[in-house]
Amino acid sequence: MITPAQCRAGRGLLDWTQQKLADQARVGVVTIRQLEAGTATPRRATLEVIQRAFERAGVELISADGGLGVLLRK
């Protein structure tokens, strides 16, 4: 599942605001703010729609060798 750091990094690669990500994932901007701040953990289904929004835009979430990251594929 997507982590707060991956969410922030993914937005940075795409130059998206929190509102743009919320619109693309069809969730509330407060959900994005809370996820990125680590103040709340959204439900699994919500994390999945956020991840899919990134994937549609070409961002791949990476989890390998104990590390996390993001990759922008064009």
MIFI-375636 format. One record per residue (C-alpha): x, y, z. Coordinates in steps of 0.1 Angstrom, whole numbers, padded with zeros to 4 digits, always signed. Each point is the difference from the previous one (the first is absolute). Example, Ala and Ser with C-alpha at 12.3 -4.5 7.8 and 13.67 -1.06 7.14 Angstrom:
<atoms>
+0123-0045+0078
+0014+0034-0007
</atoms>
This chain:
<atoms>
+0000+0000+0000
+0010+0036-0006
+0018+0018+0028
-0002+0037+0009
+0035+0005-0014
-0008-0017-0033
-0031+0021-0003
+0019+0032+0004
+0027-0012-0023
-0024-0011-0027
-0018+0034+0001
+0034+0016-0003
+0010-0020-0031
-0033+0010-0017
-0001+0035+0014
-0034-0006+0013
-0016+0018+0029
-0018-0019+0027
-0033+0012-0016
+0011-0014-0034
+0007-0034+0015
-0032+0000+0019
-0019+0008-0032
+0018-0027-0019
-0006-0026+0027
-0035+0012+0007
+0006+0005+0037
-0002+0030+0022
+0030+0023+0003
-0001-0004+0038
+0007-0038-0006
+0031+0009-0019
+0011+0025+0026
-0005-0024+0028
+0018-0029-0018
+0030+0022-0009
+0002+0014+0036
-0003-0034+0015
-0028+0011+0022
-0024-0026-0013
+0002-0033-0019
-0027-0002-0026
-0018-0032-0007
+0017-0025-0023
-0025+0007-0028
+0008+0037+0002
+0038-0006-0002
-0007-0022-0030
-0018+0027-0019
+0028+0025+0008
+0026-0025-0012
-0020-0007-0032
-0002+0038-0007
+0038+0001+0001
+0004-0030-0022
-0024+0014-0026
+0023+0031-0001
+0031-0021-0004
+0013-0002+0036
+0011-0034+0012
+0004-0007+0037
+0031-0019+0009
+0007-0022+0030
+0032-0020-0002
+0028-0010+0023
-0016+0016+0030
-0003+0034-0018
-0029+0019-0015
-0001+0024-0029
-0018+0012-0030
+0008+0000-0037
-0015+0021-0028
-0005-0020-0032
-0010+0020-0031
</atoms>
